[in-house]
Amino acid sequence: MATVNVFEQYFKAECTYNNVKRHAASVLLISTSECGNIKYEIAVNFFPHNADDDYAISYDAYFCKTVYEAAGRRSKKREKELMNELPSVADELAADANGVIYWDQPLIEARIG
């Protein structure tokens, strides 16, 4: 099994989960290939970020949704299409957790894999 973070970026965010206030979120597009099949997931992970240099990631506020799964392999064209969907799907995941992602306030540069 090969798992690749196609996209990862941290943003300012707000969410309270397990009675802990979170002030940031990592947003990811994850590709997993195995036995001739490909799966893409969009994930949002809220973490405390209590100071500008606090990037300790907690994984108890992690939410994901499979957005594509089929026989095949990675496709740049498909990944581009999924990147267009990423903000709306991530916003849905955040809203389900009573959180919000501030897209206009990135905390790190995007990591493209």
Beta strands, then each sheet from edge to edge (+ up, - down):
strand 1: 2-17
strand 2: 20-34
strand 3: 37-47
strand 4: 62-71
strand 5: 100-106
strand 6: 111-112
sheet 1: 4+ 3- 2+ 1- 5+
sheet 2: 4+ 3- 2+ 1- 6+
end
